């Protein structure tokens, strides 16, 4: 958060293990997003006041931080009960993005590289 304040960033993305920092962060930045991997973490996101959540990993991913994929069905279930914007992350590619876009927003890293050729 210190870096975000120092550079005048509008927001901070928090890993689930640092969710407890969001209540302090809201005094300094306008947007706080949180990684969510389970129903318990989704409930915590609501409690601490996250503005949006990134659900990871939806599909198998080569990212070192990606856990076991939850699949599009579980994503859909989490998105329905989130009460805030949801973005899918993990294994999003040109082949599956349409299915994800019906349920939530999405973020991609390697999938964007693939699309760019």
Secondary structure as GFF3:
##gff-version 3
##sequence-region A 1 117
A	DSSP	alpha_helix	2	7	.	.	.	ID=ss1
A	DSSP	beta_strand	11	14	.	.	.	ID=ss2
A	DSSP	three_ten_helix	16	21	.	.	.	ID=ss3
A	DSSP	alpha_helix	22	25	.	.	.	ID=ss4
A	DSSP	beta_strand	31	36	.	.	.	ID=ss5
A	DSSP	alpha_helix	39	48	.	.	.	ID=ss6
A	DSSP	beta_strand	52	56	.	.	.	ID=ss7
A	DSSP	alpha_helix	71	82	.	.	.	ID=ss8
A	DSSP	beta_strand	85	89	.	.	.	ID=ss9
A	DSSP	alpha_helix	97	101	.	.	.	ID=ss10
A	DSSP	beta_strand	105	106	.	.	.	ID=ss11
A	DSSP	alpha_helix	110	116	.	.	.	ID=ss12
###
